[in-house]
């Protein structure tokens, strides 16, 4: 399907986003919204995209995942906004914001279409991937520090020596593990709420 991809104008994208927002506010089912938008559009390519997205949603995929099948038509910004809207349950607000975004750029060339030149790098996707890698590394570090401190405590008395509550190193390891673990939990919860 990627060989058939064409771009949509900012006016078309703004219109679809505005209609999607209005219908979402009216508490209409997403599948019915996609059907309605598909029937109303005169653009054959957009009709094909909406039909494919509708089929994907019926199969249990998210809107963001479904629209991301068209990377030359829907920008990473568009997909990220949809993903956040789905996570927060605020698709109506997100589609309103996207409609305003595209309406402000009516005179521009479609910003969704990214040139396929060598050397282009998707910094947004890289930053997002790095954040999750960093979170997992912090979680791993927290588990290792906490585990090492607890193992130290568990084995400190086994050799006959006294070395528990007054030893600094196991206390520091446990403290670092707890702080890093709490940081990971707070950061991941904060990202879900935004």
Secondary structure, DSSP 8 states (H G I E B T S, - for coil): -GGG-----HHHHHHHHHHHHHHHHTT--HHHHHHHHHHH---HHHHHHHHHHHHHHHTT--HHHHHTT-TTTS-HHHHHHHHHHHHHT-HHHHHHHHHHHHHTTTTS--TT-----TT---HHHHHHHHHHHHHHHHHHHHHHHHHHHHHHHHHHTTTS---STT-HHHHHHHHHHHHHHHHHHHHHHHHHH-
